[in-house]
Amino acid sequence: MTRLDRRAALGAVVLAAAALAGCTATAAPAPTPTPTRATSGAHASSRDIAVGDCLDDAAAGSTTATAAIVPCSEPHDSEAFAEVTLSGDSYPGLDAVQAESQTACQGDAFANFVGIAAADSSLQVSYYYPTEDSWAAGDRTVTCTVYALDASGKAARTTGTLKDSGR
């Protein structure tokens, strides 16, 4: 599983839209976050990140396999807010997986968690998604994360949850 680099262009959404035929995603309602299960700085496989986990992952690249999980009560980079399950037997390709992940993470799951639509929010979305290898092993899970930007447009650290922040 890899993480979308926050600098990745949304152009992939448009380019891959055609590739999504026959590939669907379902998102479970965002549960109320619970206190993180990890201690400060604990690393977890990107496949083990759970909804409600707060992460120190701003420096993570697009192919990261782990993320540092920290208590949400401490400053952190992002927060896992939803899991989306992609469908399909064969790997649809990187562009299609990223486009479907982006669409799903910015949809109802985001609005249900933050309290407003992604298009109206100052918050940003990123996600951890299956690779071709993990897909072949049965991985279809996308973990959606949300993060804030500072005045200069760089990722900002947050303390506490962004749930129902209306930002």
Number of C-alpha atoms within 10 A of each C-alpha: 25 21 26 22 17 18 9 11 9 11 10 17 19 12 12 19 14 10 16 17 10 9 16 12 17 12 16 11 16 20 14 13 20 11 15 18 14 16 11 16 13 15 18 16 14 21 19 12 22 20 20 23 24 36 28 20 17 17 12 17 14 17 14 17 16 19 23 22 27 25 21 25 13 12 16 23 24 30 31 25 30 26 26 22 17 22 16 12 11 10 18 18 13 15 18 22 25 23 21 25 28 21 14 23 26 19 15 19 24 26 21 17 22 22 17 16 17 19 11 10 16 12 18 17 20 23 26 26 32 26 19 17 11 16 19 13 10 11 18 21 20 29 25 29 25 24 23 21 15 10 8 7 8 11 18 16 18 19 14 15 23 22 21 13 12 15 15
